[in-house]
Amino acid sequence: MNTKLGIILLSTSTFGVSAHATDNKVIELEKMVVNTPLSNSISKSARPVTVMSGDELRTKIGTTIGDTLSNEPGITSQSFGAGVGTPVIRGQSGARVRVMQNSLGNNDVSSLSPDHANGVEPILVERIEVLRGPSTLLYGSGAIGGVVNVIDNRIPEQMPDKLLGGAGEQRYDSATNETSSALKLEGGKSGVAYHVDGFYRDQGNSHIGGSAIDENAARITDPSLNIVSNPNGLVDNSKARSRGGSVGVSTIGDAGLIGVSINSLEKNYGIPPDGSGGAPITIDLNQTKYDFKGQLNQPFAGAEKLRMKFGYTDYKHVEMDAGVAATTFLNKSYESRLELEHKPIGIVDGVVGFQSVNSQFAALGAEALVPRTDIESYSLFAVESVVIGDVTYELGGRGEWQTLTPETGNSLSYQPISGSASALWDITDQHQLSLAFTHSQRAPQIQELFSNGVHEATHSYELGNANLNKELSNNLDLGYRYNADWMAAELNLFHNWVGDYIYQQRTGSVFDRDNETIAAACPAGASCIPVLASRQTAAIFKGFEAQTMFPLMQNRYGAVDLTLFGDYTRGTFEQGGDVPRMPPLRYGLQLSYEKNDWSTNARLTRGEAQNYPGEHDSKTPGYLLLNVGTQYRMASIGDSEMLLFAKAKNLLNENIRNSTSYLRNFSPESGRSAELGIRVSY
């Protein structure tokens, strides 16, 4: 397969196809409602949206939220061994991709470093929404990559139809000899609803299709690296174990609702080694979240709904060096959110709101590389929509006031101001055209400003820059949807101009551990690690997401669909050079078959070589990824349903190096494996 073929594969990141009917061939864009305050359906949104739920989500669930979303157009995972995987959207990660639970920030420290696991457990998720473009201003001004909203119903918003219901799920994955179990109970009566869930996951070392370490590539990034161990077929120290659960209750009536929940998560996972024979690094993570939610329906004249949400997160993770605590990260965070959905004012409909986040962050220990810092953020936002004829217009704005106060220096204050405008034109019943522009500003984070020390988990010395300015981003999205009886398609094009783009770059220098100095080269006999420094310059990102679906057969023998897909992101600096850790061009096809309660699919993805890795970084080779999946919904037994599903992953056993990962030269993606699962709902 070649690059030209990938570019001509048309596509989408956001359309869904309705259930097949054997007596007609009409394809309809799904009318799924997006869980934003404006509650637009996907087909009526000018914003690029991806929604996963139901059986589709169950069969795509991975060990991390990044792994779960990694095959969606425009989305990859910044993997860091089997225990860590954060979403990368259009080449952006970290603080530029805001991960939320039930429309509140997760408030872990996954955005601070790629080795920090996200606090979201996918196996408990009921729905995932990925928002890009103007809609991200509802939740933060810095999320130029996008927003991932994970919905798990831990605080029920609707009365269940029975007193006791729920689901149980069991999975096994041969890639890591993983076993995972999950249980959910929920129900309600007389205006009171409850939710209880819990899970347990145990993973061994990852099995791979070759050597763990690409020695030649590893020495490009670290010439002083002395590799003494390079296992074949296995990634050492990549085990992981996690458990957690939630309890929530709410009262629901005509006037509104009020509810609370508590959630606990414990996770222990290893960091794949660099082969130098150093002590194993593991991370022990603990997180407790307390959430409150309230809603008043028509509380006063002119108001449709008034929503209030509050969350408190107590987060801790300890980086263990040979079983001894080296660095402890603490984050105590309070987040509140108030939204007023007003009644239509003429033809204008929308939401105004206030959001605040107050955090106390600390990194403790001999290797602590970021000072204790208090972070305060206050925001005002508004999003309004207007329908005029066949065009839906949307305007949004957000203002923030953010202050960072480190214990070692003076406070730094920023005032990011962001705005957006979009339009969706229903040209005909078959054609839709959308255009969106967003101006977004992002204040630098504490690790970008203040890092100064050895970080064993990333095998580097990290150096911040306290003089960083705000990022200024101008983002343009152009979308086209087509829906006919012979094809459904969508194409999204984007072009982002980012002034003062903040990034972490290998400098080519090393940190001499023996003399505790930064040097151009490692002295003979010394122990050294590469230096990663925070830098800032203007950058441009451009690319596309595309997908087309052709119904090849729909009759009494079942339905067969052919889907072609592709995505691409290119990041360059205006002064010359390439933005590091960008995803490659991907394209491929999927053949799906469905009849009654049984469905199956085969998906072939070609990832091209990433030949633009950035300064002092290594290229990654191309790959072919072949996955096959099937699921069968058994006949109902009383009030219960049973779903059986299976996946065969990476059937070609390719040793895939993930270009967005800091550990791509030490920890490739999993090799050939099989996953089996059963879910019982009642």
C-alpha positions in Angstrom: 0.0 0.0 0.0 1.3 3.5 -0.7 0.7 7.0 0.7 -1.3 8.2 -2.3 -3.8 5.4 -1.8 -4.3 6.5 1.8 -5.0 10.1 0.8 -7.8 9.3 -1.5 -9.7 7.1 1.0 -12.7 9.3 1.9 -14.1 9.4 5.4 -15.3 10.6 8.9 -14.5 10.8 12.5 -18.1 11.4 13.4 -20.8 9.6 11.6 -22.6 6.5 12.7 -24.8 4.2 10.8 -28.3 3.1 11.8 -29.3 -0.5 12.3 -29.6 -2.4 9.0 -33.0 -3.3 7.6 -33.3 -6.0 5.1 -36.2 -4.4 3.2 -34.6 -1.1 2.2 -31.1 0.3 1.6 -31.4 3.8 3.1 -28.5 4.7 5.3 -29.3 7.3 8.0 -26.9 9.3 10.1 -27.5 8.4 13.7 -29.5 10.8 15.8 -27.4 10.3 18.9 -27.5 13.3 21.3 -24.2 14.7 22.5 -24.0 15.2 26.3 -23.2 19.0 26.2 -25.4 21.7 27.7 -26.7 22.4 24.2 -27.7 18.7 23.7 -27.2 18.7 19.9 -27.5 15.6 17.9 -24.4 14.5 16.0 -26.0 15.1 12.6 -26.9 18.7 13.6 -23.5 19.6 15.1 -21.0 21.8 13.2 -18.4 20.4 15.6 -16.4 17.2 14.9 -17.8 14.7 17.4 -17.1 11.0 18.1 -19.5 9.1 20.3 -19.1 5.5 21.5 -21.7 3.6 23.5 -23.6 0.3 23.7 -22.3 -2.9 22.1 -19.9 -0.9 20.0 -18.2 0.5 23.1 -18.1 -2.9 24.8 -16.2 -4.5 22.0 -13.7 -1.6 21.8 -12.9 -1.3 25.5 -9.2 -1.4 26.2 -7.0 -1.4 29.3 -6.8 2.4 29.2 -8.9 5.2 27.8 -6.2 5.9 25.1 -6.3 2.2 24.1 -10.1 2.3 23.9 -10.1 5.3 21.5 -6.9 4.5 19.5 -8.7 3.2 16.4 -11.1 6.2 16.1 -10.3 8.6 13.2 -7.9 11.3 14.4 -7.2 9.7 17.7 -4.2 7.7 18.9 -2.8 6.7 22.3 0.4 7.9 24.0 1.2 4.5 25.3 3.7 4.1 28.1 3.6 0.3 28.7 0.4 -1.6 29.3 -0.6 0.4 32.4 -0.7 3.8 30.8 -2.3 5.2 27.7 -3.6 8.7 27.3 -5.5 10.0 24.3 -3.7 11.9 21.5 -6.1 13.9 19.3 -4.9 15.5 16.1 -1.3 15.2 17.4 -2.1 16.9 20.7 -1.9 15.4 24.1 -1.4 16.3 27.8 -3.0 19.5 28.8 -4.3 20.1 25.3 -6.7 17.0 25.6 -9.0 17.5 28.6 -10.3 14.2 30.0 -13.5 14.5 32.0 -15.8 12.3 33.9 -19.5 13.2 33.7 -18.5 16.7 32.5 -16.2 17.4 35.4 -12.4 17.3 35.1 -10.7 14.1 36.2 -8.1 16.1 38.0 -5.4 13.5 38.2 -1.8 14.3 37.0 -1.8 12.5 33.7 -1.5 15.7 31.8 1.8 16.5 33.6 3.8 13.6 32.3 3.3 10.7 29.9 4.1 8.0 32.6 1.2 9.1 34.8 -1.9 6.9 34.3 -5.3 8.5 33.8 -7.8 8.0 36.6 -10.5 6.7 34.2 -11.3 3.0 34.2 -12.8 2.1 30.7 -14.5 -1.1 31.7 -17.0 0.8 33.9 -17.8 3.4 31.1 -21.3 3.6 29.6 -20.5 6.2 27.0 -17.6 8.2 25.6 -17.9 11.5 23.8 -14.9 13.1 22.0 -15.4 16.8 21.2 -13.2 18.8 18.9 -13.4 22.4 17.7 -15.6 25.1 19.2 -17.4 22.9 21.7 -14.2 22.5 23.8 -14.7 26.0 25.1 -17.5 24.7 27.3 -14.9 22.9 29.4 -11.6 24.7 29.0 -9.7 27.2 26.8 -6.5 25.1 26.4 -8.0 21.9 25.0 -7.1 22.6 21.3 -6.8 18.9 20.7 -10.2 18.1 22.1 -12.2 17.0 25.1 -12.9 13.4 26.1 -16.0 13.2 28.2 -16.4 9.8 30.0 -19.9 9.0 31.3 -20.5 6.3 33.8 -23.8 7.2 35.5 -22.3 7.1 38.9 -24.8 9.9 39.9 -28.1 8.8 38.1 -29.9 11.5 36.2 -33.0 9.5 35.2 -35.2 7.2 37.2 -34.5 3.5 36.3 -37.5 1.4 35.2 -36.9 -1.2 38.0 -35.7 -1.5 41.5 -32.8 -3.7 40.8 -30.8 -3.9 37.5 -27.2 -4.0 36.4 -24.6 -5.9 34.5 -21.6 -8.1 35.1 -18.6 -8.5 32.7 -15.6 -10.8 32.5 -12.7 -10.5 30.1 -9.4 -12.3 29.2 -6.7 -11.0 27.0 -3.7 -13.2 26.0 -1.5 -10.1 25.2 -0.8 -9.7 28.9 -2.6 -12.7 30.3 -5.1 -10.2 31.6 -8.2 -11.0 33.5 -10.7 -8.3 34.3 -14.0 -8.4 36.1 -16.7 -5.7 36.5 -20.0 -5.5 38.2 -22.7 -2.8 38.2 -25.9 -2.6 40.2 -28.4 0.2 39.8 -32.1 0.9 40.2 -34.6 3.1 42.0 -38.1 3.7 43.3 -40.2 6.6 44.5 -37.9 9.2 43.2 -34.7 7.8 44.6 -32.1 6.2 42.3 -28.8 4.5 43.1 -25.7 3.2 41.4 -23.0 0.8 42.6 -20.0 -0.5 40.6 -16.7 -2.2 41.0 -13.9 -3.8 39.0 -10.6 -5.7 39.3 -7.9 -6.0 36.6 -4.7 -8.1 36.7 -2.1 -7.9 33.8 1.2 -9.7 33.3 4.1 -8.5 31.2 3.2 -7.6 27.6 3.8 -10.1 24.8 5.3 -8.5 21.6 6.2 -9.6 18.1 10.0 -9.1 18.4 12.6 -7.5 20.5 11.6 -5.0 23.2 14.3 -2.5 22.4 15.1 -1.0 19.1 18.8 -0.6 19.9 19.8 1.5 16.9 16.9 4.0 17.4 17.4 4.1 21.2 21.0 5.2 20.7 19.9 8.0 18.4 18.1 9.6 21.3 20.6 8.6 23.9 24.2 7.9 22.5 25.5 7.1 26.0 23.0 4.3 26.5 24.6 0.9 27.5 22.0 -1.8 26.7 22.8 -5.0 28.6 19.3 -6.6 28.4 16.9 -6.8 25.4 14.3 -9.5 25.8 12.6 -11.0 22.8 8.8 -11.5 22.7 8.3 -9.8 26.1 8.4 -6.3 27.7 9.9 -6.6 31.1 8.4 -4.8 34.1 5.1 -4.0 32.2 2.8 -5.7 34.7 -0.2 -3.8 36.1 -2.9 -4.4 38.6 -5.9 -2.1 39.4 -9.2 -2.1 41.3 -11.9 0.4 42.2 -15.5 1.2 42.5 -18.2 3.8 43.0 -21.3 4.4 45.0 -23.8 7.1 44.1 -27.4 8.1 44.9 -29.7 10.8 43.7 -33.3 12.1 44.2 -35.1 12.9 40.9 -38.4 14.7 40.4 -40.2 17.1 38.2 -38.4 20.0 39.8 -34.9 18.6 39.1 -32.4 16.3 40.8 -29.7 16.2 43.5 -27.1 13.5 43.9 -23.8 12.5 45.3 -21.2 9.9 44.7 -17.8 8.6 45.9 -15.3 6.8 43.8 -12.1 5.0 44.7 -9.2 3.8 42.4 -6.0 1.9 43.2 -3.5 1.1 40.5 0.0 -0.4 40.4 2.0 -0.6 37.2 5.5 -1.0 36.0 7.5 1.3 33.6 9.3 -0.6 30.8 13.1 -0.4 31.3 15.7 1.1 29.0 17.8 -2.1 29.0 20.7 -0.5 30.9 20.2 -2.9 33.9 18.9 -0.2 36.3 16.5 -0.9 39.1 12.8 -1.5 38.1 10.5 1.5 38.3 6.9 1.0 39.4 4.1 3.4 40.2 1.6 3.0 43.0 -1.5 5.2 42.4 -4.4 6.0 44.7 -7.3 8.3 43.9 -10.5 9.2 45.7 -13.2 11.4 44.2 -16.3 12.9 45.8 -18.9 14.4 43.4 -22.1 16.4 43.8 -24.6 17.2 41.1 -27.8 19.3 41.2 -30.3 20.5 38.6 -33.3 22.7 38.8 -35.9 22.7 36.0 -37.3 26.1 35.1 -36.1 27.6 38.4 -37.1 31.2 37.5 -38.4 33.2 34.6 -36.2 32.9 31.5 -34.3 29.9 32.8 -34.8 26.4 31.3 -32.4 24.5 33.5 -29.9 25.4 36.2 -27.1 22.8 36.8 -24.5 22.8 39.5 -21.6 20.3 39.8 -18.9 20.0 42.4 -16.0 17.6 42.7 -13.2 17.0 45.1 -10.3 14.8 44.1 -7.6 13.4 46.4 -4.9 12.0 44.2 -1.6 10.4 45.1 1.0 8.4 43.2 4.4 7.1 44.3 7.2 6.3 41.9 9.0 3.3 43.4 12.7 2.8 42.5 13.5 -0.9 43.3 10.6 -1.0 45.7 11.8 2.2 47.5 9.7 5.4 47.3 11.6 7.9 45.1 9.0 10.6 44.3 5.5 11.2 45.6 3.0 13.2 43.5 0.0 14.7 45.4 -2.9 16.7 44.0 -5.9 17.8 46.0 -8.3 19.5 43.6 -11.7 21.2 44.0 -13.7 21.9 40.9 -17.1 23.5 40.6 -19.3 24.2 37.6 -22.5 26.3 37.3 -24.5 26.2 34.0 -27.6 28.2 33.1 -29.5 27.0 30.1 -31.8 29.9 29.2 -35.1 29.8 27.4 -35.0 30.9 23.8 -34.6 34.7 23.3 -36.2 35.1 20.0 -34.2 32.7 17.8 -31.2 32.6 20.2 -30.8 29.5 22.4 -27.8 28.7 24.6 -25.9 28.4 27.9 -23.9 30.6 30.1 -21.8 29.4 33.0 -19.0 29.7 35.6 -16.2 27.2 36.4 -13.5 27.1 39.0 -10.6 24.8 39.7 -8.4 25.1 42.8 -5.6 22.6 43.2 -2.7 22.0 45.7 0.0 20.1 43.8 3.2 18.7 45.4 6.0 16.5 44.2 7.9 15.2 47.3 11.1 13.2 47.7 14.8 13.3 46.9 14.0 13.3 43.2 11.1 15.7 43.3 11.4 17.8 40.1 8.5 20.2 40.5 7.9 22.5 43.5 4.8 22.6 45.6 2.3 24.8 43.8 -1.1 26.2 44.5 -3.2 26.6 41.3 -6.3 28.7 41.0 -8.5 29.0 37.9 -11.8 30.9 37.4 -13.7 30.9 34.1 -16.8 32.5 32.6 -18.2 31.0 29.4 -21.2 31.3 27.0 -22.3 29.3 24.0 -25.3 30.5 21.9 -26.9 29.0 18.8 -29.1 30.5 16.1 -31.0 28.8 13.3 -31.7 30.9 10.3 -33.2 29.0 7.4 -31.0 26.0 6.5 -28.0 27.3 8.5 -27.3 26.7 12.2 -24.9 29.2 13.7 -23.0 28.9 17.0 -21.0 31.5 18.9 -19.0 30.8 22.0 -16.6 32.7 24.3 -14.6 31.9 27.4 -12.5 34.0 29.8 -10.2 32.6 32.4 -8.1 33.9 35.3 -5.3 31.5 36.3 -2.7 31.9 39.0 0.2 29.5 39.9 2.0 30.1 43.2 5.1 27.9 43.7 6.6 27.7 47.1 10.0 28.6 45.6 9.1 31.8 43.8 6.7 34.5 42.9 3.2 33.9 41.6 2.5 33.8 37.9 -0.8 35.0 36.5 -2.4 34.4 33.1 -5.7 35.6 31.5 -6.5 33.3 28.6 -9.4 34.6 26.4 -11.0 32.3 23.8 -13.8 32.6 21.3 -15.4 30.5 18.6 -17.8 30.7 15.7 -19.3 27.9 13.6 -22.0 27.3 10.9 -23.7 24.2 9.7 -25.5 24.4 6.3 -28.1 21.7 5.4 -27.6 22.1 1.7 -30.0 19.2 0.9 -31.2 16.1 2.8 -28.1 14.4 1.5 -25.4 17.1 1.8 -24.2 19.0 4.9 -21.3 21.6 5.0 -19.8 22.9 8.2 -17.2 25.6 9.0 -15.8 26.4 12.4 -13.2 28.8 13.7 -11.8 28.9 17.2 -9.3 31.2 18.8 -7.9 29.5 21.9 -5.4 30.6 24.5 -3.6 28.3 27.0 -1.6 29.1 30.1 1.6 27.0 30.6 1.4 24.2 33.2 3.6 23.8 36.3 5.8 21.1 34.8 6.4 23.2 31.7 7.4 26.1 33.9 9.2 24.6 36.9 10.5 21.1 36.1 14.2 20.7 37.1 15.4 17.3 38.0 15.8 13.6 37.1 12.6 11.7 36.1 13.4 8.1 36.3 10.1 7.0 34.7 10.9 8.9 31.4 14.6 8.0 31.6 15.4 11.8 31.3 16.4 15.0 33.0 13.5 17.4 32.7 14.1 21.1 32.5 11.3 23.7 32.6 11.2 27.4 31.6 9.6 29.9 34.0 9.5 32.6 31.2 7.0 30.8 29.0 4.1 32.8 27.6 0.5 31.8 26.8 -0.1 29.7 23.8 -2.3 31.5 21.1 -4.1 29.1 18.8 -6.3 29.8 15.8 -8.1 26.7 14.6 -10.1 26.2 11.4 -12.3 23.2 10.8 -14.1 22.4 7.5 -16.5 19.4 7.4 -18.6 17.8 4.7 -21.2 15.0 5.2 -22.9 13.0 2.5 -25.7 10.6 3.1 -27.3 8.5 0.4 -28.7 5.0 -0.2 -25.5 3.8 -1.7 -22.9 5.5 0.6 -22.5 7.5 3.8 -19.4 9.6 4.1 -17.8 12.4 6.0 -14.6 14.4 5.6 -13.0 16.8 8.2 -10.1 19.1 7.3 -8.3 21.2 9.9 -5.6 23.8 10.0 -4.2 25.1 13.3 -1.9 28.1 13.7 -0.3 28.1 17.2 1.8 31.0 18.4 4.2 30.3 21.2 3.5 26.6 21.1 5.0 24.9 24.2 6.6 21.5 23.7 9.1 19.2 25.3 12.2 18.6 23.2 15.3 16.4 23.5 18.2 18.9 23.4 21.0 16.5 22.5 22.7 17.3 25.8 22.9 14.8 28.7 22.7 15.1 32.5 25.9 13.6 34.2 24.5 11.9 37.3 28.0 11.6 38.8 28.9 15.3 38.6 25.2 16.5 38.6 25.8 18.7 35.6 24.4 19.1 32.1 27.0 18.4 29.4 27.1 18.3 25.6 28.3 14.6 25.8 28.6 12.0 28.4 32.1 11.8 30.0 33.8 8.4 29.7 32.7 6.0 32.5 30.0 8.4 33.7 26.3 7.6 34.2 24.2 10.0 32.0 20.6 10.5 30.8 19.2 12.7 28.0 17.9 16.2 28.8 14.2 17.1 27.9 13.6 20.9 27.9 10.5 23.0 27.6 10.6 25.2 24.6 8.3 27.6 22.8 7.9 28.7 19.2 5.2 29.1 16.5 3.9 25.9 15.0 1.4 24.8 12.4 -0.8 21.6 12.5 -2.9 20.5 9.5 -4.6 17.3 8.5 -7.8 15.4 7.9 -10.0 12.6 9.1 -12.1 10.7 6.6 -14.4 7.7 6.3 -16.9 6.3 3.8 -19.2 3.4 4.3 -20.7 1.4 1.4 -23.5 -1.1 2.0 -22.5 -4.1 -0.2 -25.4 -6.3 0.7 -28.7 -6.0 2.7 -31.1 -9.0 2.4 -32.4 -12.0 4.3 -28.9 -13.4 4.4 -27.7 -10.4 6.4 -25.9 -7.1 5.8 -22.4 -6.5 4.5 -20.7 -3.1 4.7 -17.3 -1.9 3.4 -15.7 1.0 5.3 -12.7 3.0 4.0 -11.0 5.3 6.5 -7.9 7.5 6.9 -6.4 10.2 9.1 -3.3 12.4 9.1 -1.7 15.1 11.2 1.4 17.1 10.2 3.1 19.3 12.7 5.9 21.8 11.8 7.5 24.8 13.3 7.4 28.1 11.4 11.1 28.6 11.9 11.7 25.1 10.4 11.8 21.6 11.9 9.2 19.1 13.0 7.0 18.9 16.1 8.0 15.8 18.0 5.9 12.8 18.7 3.3 13.2 15.9 1.1 10.3 14.7 1.8 9.0 11.2 -0.6 8.8 8.2 -3.1 5.9 8.8 -5.5 4.4 6.3 -7.3 1.2 5.8 -10.5 -0.7 5.3 -13.0 -2.6 7.4 -15.4 -5.3 6.2 -18.4 -5.9 8.5 -21.2 -8.5 8.5 -24.3 -8.4 10.6 -27.4 -10.7 10.8 -29.9 -10.7 13.6 -28.0 -11.0 16.9 -24.6 -11.8 15.4 -22.0 -9.5 13.9 -18.4 -9.7 12.9 -15.7 -7.5 11.2 -12.2 -7.5 9.9 -10.2 -4.3 10.0 -6.8 -3.7 8.3 -4.9 -0.5 9.1 -1.8 0.7 7.4 0.4 3.1 9.4 3.0 4.8 7.3 6.5 5.4 8.6 7.0 8.5 10.7 9.9 10.2 9.0 9.5 13.5 10.7 10.2 12.6 14.4 11.6 16.0 15.5 15.1 17.1 16.5 17.2 14.4 18.3 14.4 11.9 18.1 14.2 8.7 16.1 12.0 7.7 13.2 9.4 4.9 13.4 8.8 2.3 10.7 5.5 1.6 9.0 3.2 -1.2 10.0 0.1 -3.3 9.1 -2.4 -3.9 11.8 -5.0 -6.6 11.2 -7.8 -7.1 13.8 -10.8 -9.3 13.7 -13.8 -9.1 16.0 -17.1 -10.8 16.5 -20.0 -10.6 19.0 -23.2 -12.5 19.6 -26.2 -11.4 21.6 -27.9 -14.5 23.0 -31.7 -14.7 23.4 -33.1 -13.0 26.5 -33.7 -15.1 29.5 -36.3 -13.4 31.6 -35.1 -9.8 32.1 -31.5 -10.6 31.3 -29.4 -10.5 28.2 -26.0 -12.0 27.4 -23.4 -10.6 25.0 -20.5 -12.8 24.0 -17.6 -11.1 22.2 -14.1 -12.0 21.0 -11.2 -10.2 19.3 -8.1 -11.3 17.5 -5.6 -8.4 17.6 -2.4 -7.8 15.6 -2.8 -11.0 13.7 0.3 -10.3 11.6 2.3 -10.1 14.9 4.0 -6.8 13.9 6.4 -5.2 16.2 4.7 -1.7 16.1 6.6 1.3 17.4 4.1 4.1 18.5 5.5 7.4 17.2 3.5 9.4 19.9 5.1 7.5 22.8 8.2 8.5 24.7 9.0 4.8 25.1 8.6 3.8 21.5 12.2 2.5 21.3 11.8 0.4 24.5 8.1 -0.8 24.6 6.4 -1.7 21.3 2.7 -2.3 21.1 1.3 -5.7 22.0 1.9 -8.6 19.5 -0.6 -11.2 18.3 -3.3 -11.9 20.9 -6.8 -13.0 21.5 -9.4 -11.4 23.8 -12.6 -13.1 25.0 -15.4 -11.6 27.0 -18.9 -12.1 28.3 -21.4 -9.5 29.6 -24.7 -10.2 31.3 -27.2 -7.4 31.7 -30.3 -7.7 33.7 
